[in-house]
Every structure is written in structure tokens, then in C-alpha cells.
Amino acid sequence: MATTSCDVAIVGAGLGGCFLALLLSRRGQRVVVIEQGPSIPSAGADFLKPPGLRVLARHGLADLVGRHGLRRDIIRYYHDGDPIRECRFPDGGFLIRPYRELVELIYASCAMEGVEFWFDAEIDDIAVGDGRVEELTLADGRRLRADVVVGADGTKSAVRQALGIEQVTMPYERLLMRVATVPLTTSVAQLNRLYFSSDGWLAYLYPLNRDQARVFVGLPPEDDKEVFQDGIPTLIDELKKFVTESSDAFDSLQPATWHLIKVSSLRVSAYHQGNAALLGSAAFACHPMTGMGMSYTLHDAEILADVISAAGGDTELLDRLLYARYEPRRHAHRELIDYGDALAATFRDRDAYLAAFRPDLHVFGTAAAPAEPPVPQLV
């Protein structure tokens, strides 16, 4: 088959890959996005915190993504049934929008800008020479050459593996996560509530739209096997021990379908090599308790777009700019990963969790934290 050439090849059509493609295409770059699945990925977080919303606003997308989303400004935290903290989000709060809907909006904007998407495109080989990616070969024989290659292809990134960049993955072995989508109830519509227990359980209930809600349950592995083999009544009995203000949601859990989510942190030794860079969970992954993963990825894509555009196809300049402007993001990501680790390690203990909780990271992120962030109210 013939070889296709482009300015930038992005592997992965998730939030980070699509947003980067949009920013680059707006600056006149010819972009090809490769996605191994048949369509836009559907798995991802439903939250955009203020830092991510500010990034979208800078590029004229805030109204588009917020039009049919839900705005919330408070999350209340409980331990063994008692409220222990409220976290308040200023300036319009945060946005809840199903991940797939969010990515599809940006994908539609990409289509209007002329971004080319290759779906069902499994990578067979990534040719690397002299420290740079030379060519991508797909399983169907197609070949793609690009001045710049971005791996936005998740925690098992083929681009990262081809570059030989080392990774350290730490599964959260003491906490399994399950999620279900259920009918919305009054208590869930009223307020986002996150419950913890001394027995190592957690439950997070929040509205997804006007009709549906998400329920996340975290529990020790030994309890997961027992509970989900015995059935939902056992689950509800356990939740009743520490979920105190969302009991109207219990009946909706009985017919729900629960999906297992594997959660781990990911750190890598470098974010770029030569003409290739990593983005999103190909570069870092933190515990979802931080709620900041998507916001950080949007900001990373913004930086990458600036760097790639400024390099103008000059490989040596690209390498220098990535080192100077993109690699420093590892510090912010490391801080966020450490914070997620601390939350996951302490939530069983009320006082330890409150001591680990950082409103600057939880609300504002490092990119836009005010000098003196307001302290969340204790309840």
C-alpha cells in the first residue's frame, strides 16, 4: 500500500488526542489520528474541574461542552456515615458530562477543521531510528510517516513501548472499583456525595444527566469476590453501614449492571524522545480520587500544540522545546500522582484523610491555584 505523509500523527482518539488534533489543525497542521477501536473511546471520567474548563474556554469550547452538561459547585465527604468536609468550587464550579459525549463534541470540531481519522487502525509496527519515529505500519498494510508522532494511546501505549521509555505502574491492590449507571434519585440530584468507611469501602454517587446517575463502589478485593458472587442484596447491606444520606438510591442498585474498573498509577521516565511525545495516560495516571486527570491532560495538549507549532517541522528545535516546556509537566503530574496515592492510602482513617486532603490540588490544580486558596468548610 502507498505511504501517507502528514505533519502530526496522533495515536489515540480519546480526549487528549482529539483536543490536540483540533488545536494543531487550527494552526494549519495536517493531522492524522489513529484509533484502534471502531469509534471514539467511551471509557473515561465524567468530570472537568475548573483548570480544564479554563483551557477549553481559551479555545472557544466552554459553551459547547457546557451546553448540556451539569454544573456542580459542592462535593460533600462522609466517613462512617458522618459528614466530615465540604469541598466548594468557585467560578461556576465543575462540569459533569459523560466522557463519550465530551470527546464526540471535540471530534466533531476536528472534522470541521479537516482532521483525518483512521478507525479500526491497529498498529503492527513502529519503526524507530536515530532516536525518532520514522514510520507507523498498520495491520492492514497502510503506512504513515509524520514529522511529529504523539502517543495518546493509554497506559499500554504502543508509542511509549516502541521508544523504550521506562514505566512504573502501581496497581491499587487494596481497592477494587466497580461502577454502574442507574436512574437518578432525589438525593443524588441534590448533591455529589462521597462516602468512606473504616472497613475500606467507598461509594460515590453523582448525577450524570437529568435522568441518570453514576454510582462508584470501591471495596477490598476479598469483599468484592464475596459480595458480587452473593448478589446485590449483600452489596446494599454493606452500603447501608456507611451510606447515610443517599438511601433512596439503594433500590436502583438491584437491577444495575456493575462493571469492574482496574485502577493504578503510572509514572514514566520521560515524556518525549526525538520527534515523539506522550500525552494523557500514556504519560501519567493518577488515582481518580483527585478528579484532575482530564483537566491536566487538556493543559498538556495545549502545551504540546504550542511546542509543535513553534518548532515548525524542525526536529532539533522540537526536541529542545519539548525538553524545556513539556518535560517540566512531569513535576506537576508527580505531585498529583503522589496526592492520589495519599488519598487512597488514608481514606479508611478519618483524621489521616483530612490531613492528606489538599484543596489547592483538589479544586484548582497547580496550573491556576490562587496564592491563598479558600479552605473547604468542615461540616
Buried (B, 14 or more C-beta within 10 A) or exposed (E): EEEBBBBBBBBBBBBBBBBBBBBBBBBEBBBBBBBBBEBBBEEBBBBBBBBBBBBBEEBEBBEBBBEEBBEBEBBBBBBBBEBBBBBBBEEEBBBBBBBBBBBBBBBEBBEEBEBBBBEEBEBEEBEBEEEBBBBBBBEEEBBBBBBBBBBBBBBEBBBBBBBEBEBEEBEBEBBBBBBBBBEBBEBBBEBBBBBBBEEBBBBBBBBBBEEBBBBBBBBBEEBBEEBBEEEBEBBBEBBEBBBBBBEEBBEBBEEBEBEEEEBEBBBBEBBBBBBBBBBBBBBBBBBBBBBBBBBBBBBBBBBBBBBBBEBEEEBEEBBEBBBEBBEEBBEBBEBBBBBBBBBBBBBBBBEBBBEBBBBBBBBBBBBBBEEEBEEBEEE
